[in-house]
Amino acid sequence: MKRQLPLLVVFLAGVFMVIQYFVPAEFSEKAYEFLIDWTIIIGIFALALGIWSLIRVSYHKIKTKQEGYFYSYVALAGLFGMILFGFTFMGGLESYMFTHFFDHIMIPIQSTMFSLLAFFIASAAYRAFRARSVLSSVLLIAAFILMARVIPMGPLSDAVTVVSNWILLVPNLAAKRAIWIGVGLGIVATALKVVLGIERSYLGRD
Amino acid sequence: MEQALNWETFWWTTLGVFLTLSTFSFLYKDNPFYKFAEHLVVGVSAGYFVIILYYNGLRPNLLDHLFMSNTWTPRFDQLYYLLPLILGVLMWARFSKKWSWVSRYPIALYIGIATGIAIPLEMRNRVIQQVYGTVGQTGFDFAKPGFFGIPSGIWDVILVILVIASLVYFFFSKEHKGWFGGLAKLGIYTLMIGFGASFGYTVMARISLFIQRVQYIKSWWEMFT
């Protein structure tokens, strides 16, 4: 019963949502909006589980004085500081500290982390660029032409622009479309498996 | 005329530059500066999303239905919104080993709704729209000039063939031999060009971000000069 009833809930909710998509009536749209609200609310309560997990792991590290436990203080200070500054009594989303923490802590670190990938990608590119097969050479040439087009000072020549446009609008578009169709069919197949109760790993173990 | 230094901007920017350099220090090796920045961004990002989800999710989708706006006076016309609230609270049964099975009900409802929405939407957006974009929307105009002086209609036909070839490559229920194997081979070449293009774009996007970070440090340095 602990597993069968949730499976029935998935089936009924899934089938209802599929049917409502094909019913162009006001009650159908209302039901859709209402159930979307439900998923948002449940999702937000699930986020609390993640936050609690972060607090628990950090607290455990501090309590047991594990190696580098000082950094857990930093994570907790960032978390509670941001929550405190973001609440209404401190000024909400427009509060001075909340916006400055976002602009001068979150944005610089996150953009730097993404830009760090330029170095790791360059190292991956070096390995990829040592083309050992025809297929890797094809990948390398396509990548090189595209990179030559989007360099900061503009495309190298008109020929580069024409060839890169051809790459983007013919083989690249064909590859992307085939991938999208494949991904779409994969998602639909997996969703059907979930609705029909064939895939049930999301229920966890007893 | 020399402009006066704005100390407030200076201190905040100095903090940003310090954190930028701390993060870049990972290029040397994992070190305390990087660890500090890493843990700080984890905490700050988690706190940021708590606040964003409260203001953009919980408040408009739940609290505004149960309470009068900006006050905590209850309203009784939409009490059915207590149901998702109860389901949300049931998620927290995960904290208890004995009652964790209760959290399966909100998860089941969430999964049921999400998959139910996904089936027709994904079928329309990813499958039907892409097939329509490949065959239905293409002009097949053999008079209009296309790339390299070849009419665009010919490139449209090639596009259709390349999409089919790429899909054939994904089809593993039949052995890739004979004409089928040849088409699959054409498909893998098409996919390689696609991956190459994506790779090239990703590299350049990261490099643009790196240039942006260097400009940020330069703007801080210019405060002194």
Interface residues (C-beta under 8 A of the other chain):
Chain A: K2 R3 L5 P6 L7 V9 V10 F11 L12 A13 G14 V15 F16 M17 V18 Y21 F22 L35 I36 D37 W38 T39 I40 I41 I42 G43 I44 F45 A46 L47 A48 L49 G50 I51 W52 L54 G68 Y71 S72 V74 A75 L76 A77 G78 L79 F80 G81 M82 I83 G86 F87 G92 L93 F98 H100 F101 F102 D103 H104 I105 M106 I107 P108 I109 Q110 S111 T112 M113 F114 S115 L116 L117 A118 F119 I121 A122 A125 A128 L135 S136 V138 L139 L140 I141 A142 A143 F144 I145 L146 M147 V150 I151 P152 V162 N165 W166 I167 L168 L169 V170 P171 N172 L173 A174 A175 K176 R177 A178 I179 W180 I181 G182 V183 G184 L185 I187 V188 A191 L192 V194 V195 Y202 L203 G204 D206
Chain B: W12 T13 L15 G16 V17 L19 T20 T23 F24 F26 L27 K35 F36 A37 E38 H39 L40 V41 V42 G43 V44 S45 A46 G47 Y48 F49 V50 I51 I52 L53 Y54 Y55 G57 L58 N61 L62 Y81 L83 P84 L85 L87 G88 V89 M91 W92 R94 F95 S100 W101 R104 Y105 P106 I107 A108 L109 Y110 I111 G112 I113 A114 T115 G116 I117 A118 I119 P120 L121 E122 M123 N125 R126 V127 Q130 V131 G133 T134 F147 F148 W155 I158 L159 L162 V163 A165 S166 L167 Y169 F170 G187 I188 Y189 T190 L191 M192 I193 G194 F195 G196 A197 S198 F199 G200 Y201 T202 V203 M204 R206 I207 S208 L209 F210 I211 Q212 R213 Y216
